[in-house]
């Protein structure tokens, strides 16, 4: 080979290796510059904390088939263990770092860079860190629907298994991505660290940055001792250890995350807090002690087999296996969960929209049915109102018009009562009296329905009816009342008395015709009342009458004589108080 070719090849080799070295150095310098990039740092003064109201997380449900449509009344809510604030006009979730001062070591910068570089649809987006004395916070993407635990414990939300599987699949996707990332594991996976965004997608939060949140010892001297114990229920037994009088989290691992996911599966299945079926028998401390003892069989949540598909129950048992190596990876978990959906990609929003479209298509039938029911209820209400008031008066009240008292030149009024009712009542129980009057007046009401009259009221054993108002009808009012009186008298003679079968009802009737004033009295339970001497005279005719006879005034007799259809008998003078 000629010398110049050898020299050319050597030159190309030197240039190539030089380019590689330059590229490696350049990438290293770029990486170091990115490591020391402080664009993530947030000034505390730029954060506005939002006031969180206890009732701010409310979900109203529109049940469409087996799915549910959810809307929040107020998105400015407080997640479990998280505060909400505004940074540069965007809502963020803030978590306090439990230290007063922070030194930005290389290890911390490395952890921040790893979290900044993570981007996945099911992981909350890292916003930044506020590092100031006494004001140290991690800022993450804010998800307006609250934590997974909030959703599960909200009884107003109806969750079918399509919805539940969607939530579990979202967690599995996030954890699979996280386990294949430089972060490697979560270490604090629990339902309170899984949040739901405005599109009902679930996102995992609170991952990475282990230097900010090192494992701590939980002792019973702390004010939030019980709350901190609750957080340990998701920890695998290999990551729990007894330390003096308290508990200590000894770190995290991928297998530990799988164990925590198994506990979340129990929560999703039973819609409860961890170990809910054991809370009445064991305290949280006793549950943790049993988990750490690693008994055979190991102590785990009790989930009835009927509460979930068999494949899900089996996966749950494998996830919280006492032997870490027997727990499946999130790659396997994700495949198992997807198999429960028969290979379909579960898109909750699309499912909800489809259900809403189906609901809208049937809305016309629903509205028509509701309109028919409303018309029937209105008809029933009107019938009830017409039984209480004359129809013309009731129509005026429905239109909001005032009902003015009115004078009638000639009406006929009927009064009746039961002879010996006081003595009869004294021999009976109150319930028997009420039943007797109800039976009697129900029978009377069926008779007066056949006549053009208006029942004014019943008081005790007294029964009052009028004809000639509110619709005037010439002299026909006396005829209608007398025909009705004959029908009631005939009914009374054959009316059975349930509590006294052998006794015959003695009805006394009085009728009088004359002028009368009528008007509606009162706004609550309004009544059509009659006033004038005609009312008093009709009452006196009844009180001075004889049993099983109709006592008729001379005025009423003259009107009846004009019809020529009635035979009357002169009784003679009767002394009457006017």
Order of alpha helices (4+ residues) and beta strands (2+ residues): alpha-beta-beta-beta-beta-beta-beta-alpha-beta-beta-alpha-alpha-beta-beta-beta-alpha-beta-beta-alpha-alpha-alpha-alpha-alpha-alpha-alpha-beta-alpha-alpha-beta-beta-alpha-beta-beta-alpha-beta-alpha
